[in-house]
């Protein structure tokens, strides 16, 4: 979609989509990469080092996807519990591959020090189609609430529920891409019958804190570590990043639970959403994955140093 367009090719401006428009949108979505080849095969190779389980399936007939979680072997009740999630938005590639790379290269450093749980790809249908939404044109990352309409969100919440109060930290790995402005935000406006208002994509890495329970020192520890790997997004001329006030270098804040965001699904004291910018001319895919790994390690290191 042309970045200068103000209307979306599906639906009638000002009128929310119905079943016919969603069906039309579905016909335009095609598989562009393989969840099994890219993700599941790497997960399988980690089965000897971690406890591997399926926490549910997505039934998008004729496609059915198993959802996987990996957790520390020798889980101990006396250790802090840490949650890492990736691929809530399937098109945000480094969220998925960063989580896998962390498992493959750094997770062993924390054996015996934390109880680790990692969900590398929450939205495999979206991963294959490089899309923000699920097959039903629903954003999973606005759907982590009771009676969720998103299979992806409901399955993860059900799995996490018994341990929700045990987690001390949750980091949710995301990206902000140019396609947010060229495709996904125009599509959202069209779906909801609203006027699309163009925004500005920040060039660099940033974090989303919880405005209802902020942890500024935790966020800044992550920013400081990631700044050694890739550049941090500056505020725009209004002192904002994606329309939200910058509360510290590279940090904005949302009410995570109220918005139904994945980073709000636990009662963890330390919560953060990473946002990598893969379309920057100053960043490579390898840097983006490394930024996710670095952010995850910095978050865990901070918790180990400060949590009681």
Protein Blocks (a to p, Z undefined) as FASTA:
>chain_A
ZZkbcbdfedjehiacdfklmmmmmmmpccfbdfklmmmmmmmmmmmmpccddfbdcddd
fbdcdddddddehiafkbccddddehklmmlmmlmmmmmmmmmmmmmmmgokaccdddfb
lblmlmmnopabdfkopafklmgcghiabfklmmmmmmmmmmmmmpmbdcddddddfklm
mmmmmmmmmmnopacddddddedddddddfklccfklmmmmmmmmmmmmccddddfkopa
ehiacfbghiacddfklnopaklmpccfbdcdddddfkbckbcfklmmmmmmmmmmmmmm
mmmmmpZZ
